[in-house]
Amino acid sequence: MFDNLQPGRYVVAVSGGVDSVVLLDLLRQNPEYQLVVAHYDHGMREDSATDRKFVGKIAKQHGLPFVYDEGNLGASASEANAREARYNFLYKVRLQTNADGIVTAHHQDDLLETALLNLLRGTHRKGLTSLKSTDIIKRPLLHMPKQHIMKYARANGLVWREDVTNLDMKYKRNYVRHRLITKLTPTQRQHLLAHVRRMHKINQELDVELANLLHLQPSKTELDRRYLISLPYDVASELIAVWLAKNGIRNYDKGAINRIVVHAKTLRPGQYITVNQCHFILVQKQTLALKSRDR
């Protein structure tokens, strides 16, 4: 079941919904896993405290440590803000408990939803494969369709809570989940999964090539300006995106990459290109130098 999850201590994100309840039930049966049950109350629903009590009760039944926090985000909070707050909490719990990683209950339907949602948003190449396991975030159920999760829950008499906001169509993910994913035929579903897997492999190969290109640059914070200008636009854009990521920069707007590619060719030495509020690029005769703004 969990071939990709090594023995160790893990923080398990449990919302109280069927997915995370099934995940916890599967994990607790393996003595190789030391589990810490973590629940984040976003404070977006009036009855959210009931979810926290419910998850705490499950943890107690299985003799597992339980950690929670309250966010009080309010009903108008966006999905992005809720996700950021939730993961900040999970990362904090991981550090406090000296855990090897964080385990979430994302499954195959979530993977497809994320791919379609990012396509609708006009995704970068990695948007199709953004939902995956990482060194810290483990998602061992990505191979499992939602219907299999429901079947396991019913067969084992599990109890869970339904989040009514999962039916609210003002959230784009819910629209994709209920209006698009449900319309896929089994063949279409398999075709989409195959495309996502193929894109994942391509992304891995591209990342290796881009990393090799970065090794040829003057330093971690500098790009060879003439070399960048010589590249096709799409390749130059990918190189810049990887370069910024290698320097820990991800919070820039969609136009930043285009500005850097275009201005690398047109600006005179001594001028600069804005990346975000904290960083800019100094254009020099030979290089583009990434700089931090004084605060």
Helices and strands as residue ranges (DSSP letters): E 8-13, H 18-28, E 33-41, H 48-61, E 66-70, H 79-97, E 101-103, H 108-121, G 125-129, E 137-138, H 146-155, G 164-167, H 172-175, I 176-180, G 181-183, H 186-215, E 222-224, H 225-230, H 233-246, H 255-266, E 272-274, E 279-283, E 287-292
